[in-house]
Amino acid sequence: MKAIRILRSLATLTAAAGLVTAIGVGTASAATNHIAIGCLQCTSPPPPPTNGAVSGKVNMTTCTAAPKIYVSSGVTGGYASVTSAGNNTWNYSASNVTPGTATVYPSGGCPLGQWSPASVSTYVPPQIITLAPQLTYTMPAHTKTIDGLLIAAGAQSKFSELKLHLNDYGPQHGNSHQANNSSYL
């Protein structure tokens, strides 16, 4: 009986504090007292989230541009948030990814570079953050730009006296329309 009084006091305190909206006390049988404390207007709690997340690392090597990372589960897709980790290295994270196989597609970068690999796939279980394989943006070791006019001028002066005549208007001979011994260089 003392336990029932303590539970009634606890129920009264929780109701006064606004933690519950209804209190019921009753007897199921002559020997047993029951106290029910509950929220009559509350809805059931939301189900736990079932989606997972993908995170990973991007190495931009010598390129200083920020990458863009798109994550697709085949059902949904979206861009991941990307943060700098220093030294041309970036971390990315995409939440709310539908469980199953997700593909990570990198984009952006500097001219003449390429992604290695071009995309990665990873399995995303429900409610788990999956670490995807690292993506790397590689740049050519060394590039040199030469004005095309400079090359054309050199070739033009070297071959200025060169003459070419190709006579290919004769009747067909085998697979060609070229007349034998009528073209010259």
C-alpha positions in Angstrom: 0.0 0.0 0.0 2.9 2.3 0.8 4.2 1.7 -2.8 0.9 2.8 -4.2 1.0 6.1 -2.2 4.5 6.8 -3.5 3.5 6.1 -7.1 0.4 8.4 -6.7 2.6 11.1 -5.3 5.1 10.7 -8.3 2.2 10.8 -10.7 0.8 14.0 -9.1 4.2 15.7 -9.3 4.7 14.7 -13.0 1.2 16.0 -13.9 1.9 19.3 -12.0 5.2 19.7 -13.9 3.4 19.2 -17.2 5.2 16.0 -18.0 2.0 14.0 -18.4 -1.6 15.0 -19.5 -3.6 12.3 -17.7 -3.3 10.1 -14.6 -5.5 7.1 -14.0 -5.7 5.0 -10.8 -7.8 1.9 -10.7 -8.0 -1.6 -9.4 -7.9 -4.5 -11.6 -8.8 -6.9 -8.8 -9.5 -6.6 -5.2 -5.9 -7.4 -4.4 -4.1 -5.2 -7.0 -4.0 -1.5 -7.4 -2.8 0.0 -10.8 -1.7 3.5 -11.6 -1.5 4.5 -15.3 0.5 7.6 -16.3 0.5 8.6 -19.9 0.0 11.2 -22.5 -3.5 10.9 -24.0 -2.9 13.4 -26.8 0.6 12.4 -27.7 1.4 10.6 -31.0 3.7 7.6 -31.1 7.4 8.5 -31.3 8.8 8.8 -34.9 10.5 5.7 -36.2 14.3 5.7 -36.0 16.0 7.0 -39.1 16.7 4.3 -41.5 19.0 6.1 -44.0 22.8 6.0 -43.7 25.6 8.4 -44.6 28.7 8.4 -46.7 31.9 10.2 -45.9 35.3 10.2 -47.5 38.5 12.0 -48.4 39.6 13.8 -51.6 43.3 14.5 -52.4 43.6 17.3 -54.9 47.4 16.9 -55.2 48.7 20.2 -56.7 45.3 21.6 -57.7 44.0 24.3 -55.3 40.4 24.2 -56.4 37.7 22.9 -54.2 36.0 19.6 -55.4 32.3 19.0 -55.7 31.1 15.6 -54.6 27.7 14.1 -55.7 26.4 11.0 -53.9 23.7 8.9 -55.6 22.0 5.8 -54.1 20.0 5.1 -57.3 16.9 6.2 -55.4 18.0 9.7 -54.2 21.1 11.8 -54.7 22.6 15.1 -53.6 25.8 17.0 -53.2 27.9 16.3 -50.1 29.2 19.0 -47.8 32.9 19.5 -48.4 35.4 20.9 -45.9 39.1 21.6 -46.3 41.5 19.5 -44.3 44.6 21.5 -45.4 47.3 20.7 -48.0 44.9 20.4 -50.9 43.0 17.6 -49.0 39.3 17.8 -48.5 36.8 15.8 -46.5 33.2 15.2 -47.6 30.0 13.9 -45.9 26.6 13.1 -47.3 23.8 12.3 -44.9 20.3 10.8 -45.5 21.6 8.3 -48.1 19.2 5.5 -48.9 20.6 2.2 -47.8 22.1 0.0 -50.5 24.9 0.7 -53.0 25.8 4.4 -53.3 28.0 5.8 -56.0 30.3 8.9 -55.3 31.0 11.1 -58.3 33.7 13.8 -58.0 33.8 16.9 -60.2 35.6 20.2 -60.4 39.3 20.7 -60.3 42.0 22.4 -62.4 42.4 22.3 -66.2 44.2 19.3 -67.7 43.7 17.2 -64.5 41.7 14.0 -64.1 39.9 12.1 -61.4 41.3 8.7 -60.3 39.0 6.8 -60.0 36.3 8.6 -61.9 33.7 7.3 -59.3 33.6 4.9 -56.4 30.8 2.7 -55.1 30.2 1.7 -51.5 27.5 -0.2 -49.6 25.5 2.0 -47.2 23.8 0.1 -44.4 20.9 1.7 -42.5 21.9 4.1 -39.7 25.6 3.7 -40.4 28.2 6.2 -41.7 30.2 4.4 -44.4 33.7 5.5 -45.4 34.1 5.5 -49.2 37.5 4.9 -50.8 39.7 8.0 -51.4 39.4 10.0 -54.5 42.4 11.6 -56.1 42.7 14.4 -58.6 45.9 14.1 -60.6 47.6 16.8 -62.6 50.1 16.3 -65.4 53.7 16.3 -64.1 54.7 19.2 -66.4 53.0 21.1 -69.1 54.4 23.6 -71.6 52.3 25.8 -73.8 53.7 26.8 -77.2 52.2 29.3 -79.5 50.8 27.4 -82.6 51.8 30.3 -84.9 55.4 29.8 -84.0 55.3 26.1 -85.1 53.3 27.0 -88.2 55.8 29.7 -89.2 58.7 27.3 -88.8 57.1 24.6 -90.9 56.0 27.2 -93.5 59.5 28.5 -94.0 61.1 25.1 -94.2 58.6 23.7 -96.7 57.9 26.9 -98.7 59.2 25.4 -101.9 57.4 22.1 -101.5 54.8 21.2 -104.1 52.3 18.4 -103.9 50.0 17.2 -106.6 47.6 14.4 -105.9 45.6 13.2 -108.9 42.7 11.3 -107.5 40.1 12.1 -110.1 40.8 9.2 -112.5 38.7 6.1 -112.8 38.7 3.7 -109.9 41.7 1.3 -109.8 41.0 -1.3 -107.1 40.0 0.6 -103.9 41.3 4.0 -105.1 40.5 6.7 -107.6 44.2 7.7 -107.8 45.8 7.3 -111.2 49.1 5.6 -111.0 52.2 7.7 -111.7 50.2 10.9 -112.1 50.7 12.4 -108.5 54.0 13.9 -107.4 55.7 15.6 -104.4 
